[in-house]
Amino acid sequence: MTVETKQHYLLGSVKNALRLLQSFTLDTPEKKATELASSLGLGKSTVSRLLTTLESEGFVMKDPESKRYKLGLSVLQLNTIVNSTLEINRESQPILERLTEETGETSHIAVRGDFSVVYINRKESPCPVEILSYIGRQNPMHCTSSGKVLLAFDNDGLLDRYLTQGLESCTNQTITDEKKLKDTLEAVKENGFDISHGEFIDGVTSISAPIRNYLGQVIYAVSVVGPTKRMKTSQTTIVHKVKQAACEISEKLGYWKRP
């Protein structure tokens, strides 16, 4: 085996190991080796070697009775390190806690993924509902308030690239027309916030506003999400509180709005 071939093999192994770890989700937190091999399109022997290595380093654990694998404590340790180094999480945490206390609903901080919105911080409501927004969750951008905020304030052509993959319908309220989405995003820029009523999940409303860094760039969004019936009764108040929270977090990140 040449040096180049060996390097290619090793890089491929690393990539496959990462794909294996990423295949675990909240919906499928435990999997058998055969299930992993099938979903990843890899041979059983290859998956077996990967699992043995990952298990020895604490990245996966095997249940001796069910023979199923799940993520190990080493993943949790890395997650703790990531969270501790994210300035946005440190600065936003007390504000999210206050926002949830004042509104009674779940609040989030989100950042843009490749073609998705990714939730990186969260304070859950004392009366939670199923809203598919756990930390690390990736959701579509065109039908979530945080996603639309990040699309609206983007300056590097993300919207055009996003539109090439089409606008999938998640509910009857999802915006699937390009012109309507562009008009909506213009309104978001003008108003400084977005409200999404049942566009991603029926009966769930989200309200989001942009967070700016010290350069004035919008790279995060803060949102409040809850049942539409509860949110609509105090919508104006929640919009004000979300925008206020966005301004406070922006200031903590060094943003200063000139008069």
N, C-alpha and C positions, 0 to 999 in steps of 0.2 A: 504493500500500500504506500503510495507516494505521500509526501508531506501535504500537498494540496488536497489530495483525496481524503486523507485523514482529517484535515481541518474541516472540509465540507461535511464529513460524516459527523464530527463532533458538534458543529453548528446545527446540523439537522436534528441531532439528539436533544440539544438544548431547546430548540424550537418545539419539538414534539412534547417535551416535558412541560413546557409552558402551556401548550395547547391542552394537555391533559389536565393541568391544574385549573385552567379556565373553563373546562367543561362542567365543573361542579357549580350548581346554582342553588338558589333557595328552593326552587321547585324540585330539583333532583340533587340533594346534598350527599347522597350515598349511591355508589355505583359498583357493580361487579366488574372484574377485569374484562370479561367478554363484552359487556355493554360499552366499556371504554374503547375497546378495540374496534367494535362495530361503528360507533359514532365518530371515531377519529380516522377510520379507514386505515388502521395499522394492523400488522400481524399480532397474533396473541403473544408470541415470544418477545416481540419488541415492547409491547405494553407491559409484560411481566417484568422485564428488565428495568423499565422506567419506574414502575411502581416499587420495586425492590430498592432502587436507589433513593427515590423520594421518601420512602418509609424510613430508611436508615438515617435520613437527615431531618426527620420530623415533619415533612411537608404533607404527608398523608398518613392516615391510620387505618388499620384493617380490623374490622369486627370479627373476632374468631368464630362466632356462631353463624352470622349471616354471610360471611366471606365478602362483605361489601367494604369498599374503601370510602373514606371521607377525608376532608382537609384536616391537616394536623396543626399543632400548636405553633410551629415555626411560621406558618402563614399569619397567625394572629400576632406574633411578635413583630413581623414586618409591617403589618397594618398599623400597629401601635406607633412604630417609628415614623411611618409616613404621616400619620395624623399629627404627631408632635412637631413635625417640621413644616407643616402647612400653616403659614402665617394667617391665611384667611380663616382657618378653623379656630385658631387661638383668638383672633380679634372678633370673630362673629359669634362665638358661643354664648356669651352673656346677653347679646342682643337677640339671638334666636330664642333663648330661654324667656326673655321678657316678652317677645313677640307672641310666643305660644301662650304665655300666661295671660296676656291682654286680650288675645283673640279667641282663645280656647281651641285653636286649631293647630295642626302640625305645620312647622316651618322648616324650610330647607335653604341650603346654599348649593348652587349648581354651577357647573363649568361645562364648556363645550368639549365634546369628544370629536371624533372624526366627522361623523354625520349624525350625532346624537347629543342629548343633554345628559350629563353625568352628575348624580347627586353625591356630594362629598361631605356634607354635614347635615344634621337633622335633629330637631327637637320634637318628639312625638306629643301629640295631643293627649290629654287625659281621657278623651272620648274618641279614640282612633277609629278609622275606617280603612278598608283595604284600598290603598291608593298606588301601589306599585312604585314606591319611591325610597326604598331602603338605600343606605350608603353603598355606592358602587353601582347602583342600578343605572342602566342606560335606557332612555326613552326617546321616542321620536321628537324632533324639534318643532315641526309644523303644527302639532296639536297639543303642545304643553305651553303654559305661560312662560316658564323659564326659557324654553327653547326658542320661542318667538322673540323674546327680549334679546337673546344672544344673536339670533339671526338679524334682527332689526338694526342692531348697533355694530354689526360686523363691517369691516372695511377692506377685507382681502378677497372678496369674490366668493365667499362661502355660499351665499344664497344661490348663485348660478350653478355651482357644483352640486348643491343639495337638490335642486330641481331636476337634475338629470336622472335621478333615481326614482322620480315620480313621487306623488303625494298619496300615500296609502291611507285608506279610510279605516279609522278605528271605531267610530260611532257615526250616527246620522248627522252629528254636528261637526265632524271633522272637515276642515277646509281642504278641498281637493282640487280647487281651481287656482291656477298660478296667479292670475290677475287679482283675484280676491285676496290671496295670501300677501301679495306685494302691497296691496292697498292697506291691509291690516297692519303690516309691518311699518308702513309710513305713519299710520296713526299711533303705533307704539312709540316711535321716535318722537313724535310731536307731543304726546301726552306723558311720556316717561314711565309708562307701566302697561301691563297687559292683563286682561281678564279672559280666562278660558272656561266656558260653561259646558261641561260634558263633551269636550272635543276628543279627549283621550279615553275617559271612562264615563259611562253614563251615570248621571247623578252626582258627579264630583266637579267642584269648581276650584280653580287655582288663580291666584293673583300674584303677579311678579313685577319686580322693578330691577333696573340695572345697577350693578356695583362697579365703580371705576377704580383703577389703580392710580398710582402717583402720576402717571403720564396721561391720565384721563381716558384710558382705554377701558372699554367694557369687556371684562373677561369672566365675570361672575354674575350671577343673578340670585336674588333672594326671593322666596315665595312663601305664601301661606296656602295650604290646601285642605279642603274639607267638604262635607256634604253640601250640595247646592242649596238645599232647604235652609241650612243654618247660615251659610255664607251670604245668601242674598238679603237676609234681614239686616245685616250690618255691613253691606258691601262698601259703602262710601267710607265708613270708619276704617275698615280693613285696608282699603287702598291707601289711605293717608298713613296708616301705621307701617305698611310695607315700604312705601316711599321714604318715610322717615328712617326706617331701619337701613335701607340701602344707602342713604346719605351718611348715616353715622358710620357704617362699615367702610364706606369709601374714604371718609376722613381718617379713619384708623389706618388705612392702607396708604395714606399720604396724599390723597387727592384734595386739592384746594380749588374751589370754584371762584374764579375771579368775578368781582361785582360788575 
